[in-house]
């Protein structure tokens, strides 16, 4: 499996700050998410809705921190989703993310996603990457080649929305081996 998990990458206070920013901007940044070929109101995303908009400086600072930490700060941002290389999703009760692979860049470079779950819901909303369940909690950073590995999130249950920030880069093929991880390296 090619997923790397960094436990407690962000503090509770940092997660709460990002949650507050996301929830305060649901009318400005977000639109309906796609689930099984239909747009749904149980998952909001910035993926398609950030044209000519930018995130707050706090979000951009976390993006820089993530990219530097995992060593992808010299590679191109994933620009064709969200804004500034960042996508945010809020999944409410009965929302999910169907199985998919993220698109590659226009030049065919794979997308290496580094995601931070900033708020968990009560039940469900479990992440699966390449057929295996990935255990992540609020504050954990998890990274994988999202354009190469199928991934999905099961149906969310409970009143608390699941909030996730997605960062990353397009990685040229000659650097792939640096970002491929063995299962034994998972936290």
Number of C-alpha atoms within 10 A of each C-alpha: 16 18 23 22 20 17 15 14 17 19 13 14 11 15 22 16 14 22 20 11 15 24 14 11 11 15 9 12 24 23 20 19 23 18 16 10 8 9 13 16 16 19 25 22 24 24 22 16 17 21 13 6 12 14 17 11 9 13 18 17 11 18 22 15 13 22 20 12 11 15 14 19 16 11 13 16 22 26 15 17 20 24 23 18 20 28 25 23 23 24 26 22 20 16 25 25 20 16 17 14 17 17 16 19 18 8 8 12 17 22 25 24 23 25 23 28 22 24 21 21 19 14 15 18 24 18 17 17 21 17 13 11 13 16 13 19 15 22 24 19 24 22 22 23 25 23 19 17 18 16 21 19 18 17 18 25 19 15 11 16 23 26 25 24 25 23 27 30 25 24 24 14 10 7 9 12 8 9 18 15 15 11 11 8 12 16 10
